């Protein structure tokens, strides 16, 4: 049984070579590609044309829901479920609701950030096809890799291999699922 092709991966020596290759691949029209390096390189994200993510919106919605929940819980408790007249104060005394509401905003925002990050990153991911690429273990120490996936609309095995070879990598390898 033959393995299905995931894409082609090129290995580079320096971060600048990876940045240049990423920009060239993006300019060439490839859209399903990813770069791997031992540390974050902001220029690679810009070169790949990666857009903003949805995490800030998820955190905002989580914070709003937390605020509504915190305020609503206190309102329900003090006005509807267990009204208690303390010193002639009104049942709905909103200033005393502020600290708990604020803390619920922080709690729900933080939880939605953690859960959103896990979901958006596709975690847990114990296996990825690029782990099979030759020398890929160097991506965590001193290697820089650019992978163009076979799902890319412009992907043609020979043309894409030729394109990557023109970028002068150390090697270009097939990545199988």
Helices and strands as residue ranges (DSSP letters): E 5-12, H 15-28, E 33-36, H 42-48, H 55-75, I 76-81, G 94-97, H 98-120, G 129-132, G 136-140, E 144-149, H 157-166, E 171-176
